[in-house]
């Protein structure tokens, strides 16, 4: 294990192989203001979704992303948004918004309305938009990991010069599909980046109760996959790690496994009473809030005033009111829709291309 770890450490060391900021846009005023606006939008979207759920406007399960916003902020900064793809688990709202899905469309999907990204048939856990390279939203723990590798395999096969980002929770790394996929991805040098969003709890179970190795990223060592932990409460650190991993995949050197160490401020889902942790613990972690960190750096560098940032927040809050109103007024899908999208003759135009 020592030998393998040494090899892994040489292969993936943040900032060692690349001068990151010469190849990726500097973390300047524009970047930080963009991060502040987007991360605040994602947070307010989740807060509004929670409000609608409590009013019985959203049914089923609802998994909120509060506290983890630095992850999509950092990764989208390092991606080629026109061709790189994202696939993730059921805590997917912010990832979909980060990939460009309109908040009105996303909220409509959560509310089960026809104006949603899947006409209201997917719901909260299955946000999908091929137009925005967002491939889900998957409800089966770990079930989407091989799908992410499959997307990467297709991109490699068709020489699309694209990279797939496959996010998962810390509970998913206990699944057999995780290990099977890692083996195949390394063997075939697939252009995929695997990201474990370690928010400390798999549902209500602390990580230390399910594993002897608390350094989840080290699971990549058994496959000699480059791997590293990342402070995922800081979008700048996420972006640096993301850039190196994405570029490694793009140049044909295969996958990387990153453990994004973060924390969620809400329960596992809206039905979670959170008996497994104290309010004090949550409040302590809120002192590391990624949005507050971004705000602090903006103010410290005098890129904006407190009043200007307050205005941005007020505008986003007003926007979310419009988003909610749009979703609530939209119609529910007609019953006949099931025969168009569920029980219908398959149409796979890509097969014609393969035949040619």
C-alpha positions as CSV (number, residue, x, y, z in Angstrom):
1,X,0.0,0.0,0.0
2,X,2.8,2.4,0.7
3,X,4.2,1.9,-2.8
4,X,0.9,2.4,-4.5
5,X,0.2,5.5,-2.4
6,X,3.5,7.0,-3.4
7,X,2.8,6.4,-7.1
8,X,-0.7,8.0,-6.6
9,X,0.8,11.0,-4.8
10,X,3.3,11.6,-7.7
11,X,0.6,11.3,-10.3
12,X,-1.9,13.7,-8.7
13,X,-0.6,16.6,-6.7
14,X,-2.5,19.8,-6.7
15,X,-0.5,22.6,-8.5
16,X,2.5,20.4,-8.9
17,X,2.1,19.4,-12.5
18,X,0.4,22.5,-13.8
19,X,0.6,26.2,-13.1
20,X,-3.2,26.2,-12.7
21,X,-3.9,29.9,-12.9
22,X,-2.0,30.2,-16.2
23,X,-4.3,27.7,-17.9
24,X,-7.5,28.5,-16.0
25,X,-9.1,31.9,-15.5
26,X,-7.6,33.7,-12.5
27,X,-9.8,33.9,-9.3
28,X,-10.5,37.6,-9.8
29,X,-13.4,40.0,-9.1
30,X,-15.5,38.6,-12.0
31,X,-15.1,35.0,-10.8
32,X,-15.9,35.8,-7.2
33,X,-18.9,37.9,-8.0
34,X,-20.2,35.2,-10.3
35,X,-19.7,32.6,-7.6
36,X,-21.5,34.7,-5.0
37,X,-24.5,35.2,-7.3
38,X,-24.7,31.6,-8.4
39,X,-24.1,30.0,-5.0
40,X,-26.6,32.3,-3.4
41,X,-29.1,31.5,-6.1
42,X,-28.7,27.7,-5.4
43,X,-29.1,28.3,-1.7
44,X,-32.2,30.4,-2.1
45,X,-33.6,27.9,-4.6
46,X,-33.3,25.1,-2.0
47,X,-34.8,27.3,0.7
48,X,-37.8,28.0,-1.6
49,X,-38.1,24.3,-2.4
50,X,-38.2,23.6,1.3
51,X,-41.0,26.1,1.8
52,X,-43.0,24.6,-1.1
53,X,-42.6,21.1,0.3
54,X,-43.9,22.2,3.7
55,X,-46.9,23.6,1.9
56,X,-47.4,20.2,0.2
57,X,-46.6,21.7,-3.2
58,X,-43.7,19.3,-3.7
59,X,-44.4,15.6,-3.0
60,X,-42.2,12.6,-2.3
61,X,-38.6,13.1,-1.2
62,X,-36.7,16.3,-1.2
63,X,-32.9,16.3,-0.5
64,X,-31.4,19.8,0.0
65,X,-27.9,20.9,-0.9
66,X,-27.4,23.7,1.6
67,X,-23.7,24.0,2.6
68,X,-22.2,22.1,-0.4
69,X,-22.4,24.9,-3.0
70,X,-18.6,25.3,-3.4
71,X,-18.5,21.9,-5.2
72,X,-20.5,22.8,-8.4
73,X,-19.1,26.3,-8.2
74,X,-15.5,25.1,-8.4
75,X,-16.1,22.3,-10.9
76,X,-18.1,24.3,-13.4
77,X,-15.2,26.9,-13.3
78,X,-12.9,24.2,-14.6
79,X,-15.2,22.5,-17.1
80,X,-15.9,23.1,-20.7
81,X,-19.6,23.7,-20.3
82,X,-20.4,23.2,-24.0
83,X,-19.3,19.5,-24.0
84,X,-18.4,18.2,-20.5
85,X,-21.1,16.3,-18.7
86,X,-22.4,15.8,-15.2
87,X,-24.2,12.9,-13.6
88,X,-25.0,12.7,-9.9
89,X,-27.2,11.2,-7.2
90,X,-30.5,12.4,-5.9
91,X,-29.1,15.6,-4.2
92,X,-29.1,17.1,-7.6
93,X,-30.8,20.5,-7.8
94,X,-27.8,22.7,-7.5
95,X,-25.8,20.6,-10.0
96,X,-28.6,21.0,-12.5
97,X,-28.8,24.8,-12.0
98,X,-25.0,25.0,-12.2
99,X,-25.1,23.3,-15.6
100,X,-27.5,26.0,-16.8
101,X,-31.0,24.6,-16.2
102,X,-33.5,27.5,-15.7
103,X,-34.6,27.7,-12.1
104,X,-38.3,27.9,-13.3
105,X,-37.9,24.7,-15.2
106,X,-36.2,23.0,-12.3
107,X,-38.8,24.1,-9.7
108,X,-41.6,23.1,-12.1
109,X,-40.0,19.6,-12.2
110,X,-39.9,19.4,-8.4
111,X,-43.6,20.4,-8.3
112,X,-44.5,17.8,-10.9
113,X,-45.6,20.3,-13.6
114,X,-45.5,20.0,-17.4
115,X,-43.1,23.0,-17.6
116,X,-40.5,20.9,-15.8
117,X,-37.4,19.5,-17.5
118,X,-39.0,16.0,-17.7
119,X,-42.6,17.3,-18.0
120,X,-43.0,16.7,-14.2
121,X,-42.4,13.0,-14.5
122,X,-39.0,12.9,-12.9
123,X,-39.3,15.0,-9.8
124,X,-36.8,16.2,-7.3
125,X,-34.4,13.2,-7.5
126,X,-34.3,12.9,-11.3
127,X,-33.5,16.3,-12.8
128,X,-32.3,15.7,-16.3
129,X,-31.5,17.9,-19.2
130,X,-29.5,16.6,-22.2
131,X,-29.5,20.2,-23.6
132,X,-27.4,21.2,-20.6
133,X,-25.3,18.0,-20.4
134,X,-27.0,17.1,-17.1
135,X,-27.6,13.4,-17.0
136,X,-29.4,13.1,-13.7
137,X,-30.4,12.9,-10.7
138,X,-30.4,9.2,-9.8
139,X,-32.3,7.7,-6.9
140,X,-30.5,4.4,-6.5
141,X,-27.4,4.8,-4.3
142,X,-24.3,4.1,-6.4
143,X,-26.4,3.0,-9.3
144,X,-25.4,5.9,-11.5
145,X,-21.6,5.4,-11.1
146,X,-21.3,2.8,-13.9
147,X,-23.6,5.0,-16.0
148,X,-21.1,7.9,-15.6
149,X,-18.3,5.6,-16.8
150,X,-20.5,4.6,-19.7
151,X,-21.0,8.2,-20.8
152,X,-17.3,8.7,-20.6
153,X,-16.7,5.5,-22.7
154,X,-19.1,6.9,-25.4
155,X,-17.2,10.2,-25.5
156,X,-13.9,8.3,-25.9
157,X,-15.3,6.0,-28.5
158,X,-16.7,8.9,-30.6
159,X,-13.6,11.1,-29.9
160,X,-15.7,14.0,-28.6
161,X,-12.9,15.4,-26.4
162,X,-15.4,15.6,-23.5
163,X,-15.1,14.8,-19.8
164,X,-17.7,13.3,-17.5
165,X,-18.0,14.4,-13.9
166,X,-19.6,11.7,-11.8
167,X,-20.6,12.8,-8.3
168,X,-21.7,10.5,-5.5
169,X,-22.3,10.6,-1.8
170,X,-20.1,9.0,0.8
171,X,-22.6,6.2,1.3
172,X,-22.2,5.2,-2.4
173,X,-18.6,4.1,-2.0
174,X,-19.7,1.0,-0.1
175,X,-21.5,-0.3,-3.2
176,X,-20.1,-2.9,-5.4
177,X,-20.8,-0.9,-8.5
178,X,-18.3,1.7,-7.3
179,X,-15.4,-0.8,-7.2
180,X,-16.4,-2.5,-10.5
181,X,-16.5,0.9,-12.2
182,X,-13.2,2.0,-10.9
183,X,-11.5,-1.1,-12.2
184,X,-13.0,-0.7,-15.7
185,X,-12.4,3.0,-15.8
186,X,-8.7,2.7,-15.0
187,X,-8.3,-0.3,-17.4
188,X,-9.8,1.6,-20.3
189,X,-8.4,5.1,-19.3
190,X,-11.9,6.7,-19.5
191,X,-12.2,10.5,-19.5
192,X,-14.1,10.7,-16.2
193,X,-13.6,12.4,-12.8
194,X,-15.2,10.7,-9.9
195,X,-16.2,13.0,-7.0
196,X,-17.3,11.8,-3.6
197,X,-19.3,14.5,-1.9
198,X,-18.4,13.5,1.7
199,X,-20.9,15.5,3.7
200,X,-20.1,13.4,6.8
201,X,-23.3,11.4,6.9
202,X,-24.8,8.6,4.7
203,X,-28.4,9.4,5.6
204,X,-28.1,9.5,9.4
205,X,-25.0,7.3,9.7
206,X,-21.7,9.0,10.4
207,X,-18.8,7.9,8.1
208,X,-16.8,6.5,11.0
209,X,-19.5,3.9,11.7
210,X,-19.3,2.4,8.2
211,X,-15.6,2.3,7.4
212,X,-12.2,1.8,9.1
213,X,-10.6,4.2,6.6
214,X,-11.9,7.7,7.1
215,X,-9.9,9.0,4.1
216,X,-12.3,8.0,1.5
217,X,-10.1,9.2,-1.4
218,X,-7.7,6.4,-0.6
219,X,-10.1,3.9,-2.1
220,X,-8.7,4.9,-5.4
221,X,-5.3,3.5,-4.4
222,X,-6.4,-0.1,-4.9
223,X,-6.8,0.7,-8.6
224,X,-3.8,3.0,-8.8
225,X,-6.2,5.8,-9.6
226,X,-4.9,9.3,-9.0
227,X,-6.8,10.6,-5.9
228,X,-6.8,13.4,-3.4
229,X,-8.9,15.1,-0.7
230,X,-10.3,18.5,-1.3
231,X,-11.5,21.2,1.0
232,X,-14.9,21.5,-0.5
233,X,-16.0,24.5,1.6
234,X,-13.8,26.7,-0.6
235,X,-14.7,27.0,-4.3
236,X,-11.2,28.1,-5.2
237,X,-9.6,25.0,-3.8
238,X,-12.3,22.9,-5.5
239,X,-11.6,24.6,-8.8
240,X,-7.8,24.0,-8.6
241,X,-8.3,20.3,-7.9
242,X,-11.1,20.1,-10.6
243,X,-8.9,21.7,-13.2
244,X,-6.1,19.2,-12.8
245,X,-8.4,16.2,-12.8
246,X,-10.5,17.4,-15.8
247,X,-7.4,18.2,-17.9
248,X,-5.9,14.8,-17.0
249,X,-9.0,13.1,-18.3
250,X,-9.2,15.3,-21.4
251,X,-5.6,14.5,-22.5
252,X,-6.3,10.8,-22.3
253,X,-4.6,9.8,-19.0
254,X,-7.7,8.4,-17.4
255,X,-9.8,9.0,-14.4
256,X,-9.2,10.7,-11.0
257,X,-11.0,10.3,-7.7
258,X,-11.5,13.3,-5.5
259,X,-13.0,13.3,-2.0
260,X,-14.8,16.6,-1.7
261,X,-15.0,17.2,2.1
262,X,-18.1,19.2,2.8
263,X,-21.1,19.4,5.2
264,X,-24.8,19.7,4.7
265,X,-26.8,22.0,6.9
266,X,-30.1,20.4,6.3
267,X,-31.1,16.8,7.1
268,X,-30.7,13.9,4.6
269,X,-34.2,14.7,3.3
270,X,-37.2,16.7,4.5
271,X,-38.3,13.7,6.5
272,X,-35.1,13.6,8.5
273,X,-35.5,14.7,12.2
274,X,-31.6,14.6,12.5
275,X,-31.4,12.8,15.9
276,X,-27.8,11.7,15.0
277,X,-26.2,15.2,15.4
278,X,-26.6,18.2,17.6
279,X,-27.6,21.7,16.7
280,X,-24.3,22.9,18.1
281,X,-22.4,20.7,15.6
282,X,-24.4,22.2,12.7
283,X,-23.9,25.8,13.9
284,X,-20.1,25.2,14.2
285,X,-20.0,24.0,10.6
286,X,-22.0,27.0,9.5
287,X,-19.0,29.2,10.5
288,X,-17.3,27.6,7.4
289,X,-20.2,28.4,5.1
290,X,-18.8,28.6,1.6
291,X,-21.1,31.6,0.7
292,X,-19.8,33.5,3.7
293,X,-16.3,32.7,2.7
294,X,-16.8,34.0,-0.9
295,X,-18.5,37.1,0.5
296,X,-15.7,37.8,2.9
297,X,-13.1,37.6,0.1
298,X,-15.1,40.0,-2.0
299,X,-15.3,42.5,0.8
300,X,-11.7,42.1,1.8
301,X,-10.5,42.7,-1.8
302,X,-13.0,45.6,-2.1
303,X,-14.5,44.0,-5.2
304,X,-18.0,45.1,-4.0
305,X,-19.6,46.8,-1.0
306,X,-21.8,45.2,1.6
307,X,-24.7,47.2,0.1
308,X,-24.0,45.9,-3.4
309,X,-24.0,42.3,-2.2
310,X,-27.2,42.9,-0.2
311,X,-28.8,44.1,-3.5
312,X,-27.7,40.9,-5.3
313,X,-29.2,38.8,-2.5
314,X,-32.5,40.8,-2.5
315,X,-32.8,40.4,-6.3
316,X,-32.2,36.6,-6.0
317,X,-34.8,36.4,-3.3
318,X,-37.3,38.2,-5.5
319,X,-36.3,35.9,-8.4
320,X,-37.1,32.8,-6.3
321,X,-40.6,34.2,-5.6
322,X,-41.1,34.4,-9.3
323,X,-39.8,30.9,-9.8
324,X,-42.2,29.5,-7.2
325,X,-45.1,31.4,-8.6
326,X,-44.3,30.1,-12.1
327,X,-44.1,26.5,-10.9
328,X,-47.3,26.7,-8.9
329,X,-49.3,28.1,-11.8
330,X,-48.1,25.6,-14.4
331,X,-50.4,22.7,-15.2
332,X,-50.0,19.1,-14.1
333,X,-49.2,16.6,-16.9
334,X,-52.1,15.1,-18.7
335,X,-52.7,11.4,-18.0
336,X,-52.2,10.6,-21.7
337,X,-48.6,11.8,-21.4
338,X,-47.7,8.4,-20.0
339,X,-48.3,6.8,-23.4
340,X,-45.9,9.2,-25.0
341,X,-42.9,8.9,-22.7
342,X,-43.4,5.7,-20.8
343,X,-45.4,3.2,-22.9
344,X,-44.4,4.0,-26.4
345,X,-42.5,2.5,-29.3
346,X,-38.7,3.0,-28.9
347,X,-37.0,5.4,-31.3
348,X,-33.2,5.3,-31.2
349,X,-31.9,7.5,-34.1
350,X,-28.3,7.0,-33.0
351,X,-28.5,3.3,-34.1
352,X,-28.8,4.5,-37.7
353,X,-25.5,6.4,-37.3
354,X,-23.8,3.3,-36.0
355,X,-25.0,1.2,-38.9
356,X,-23.5,3.7,-41.3
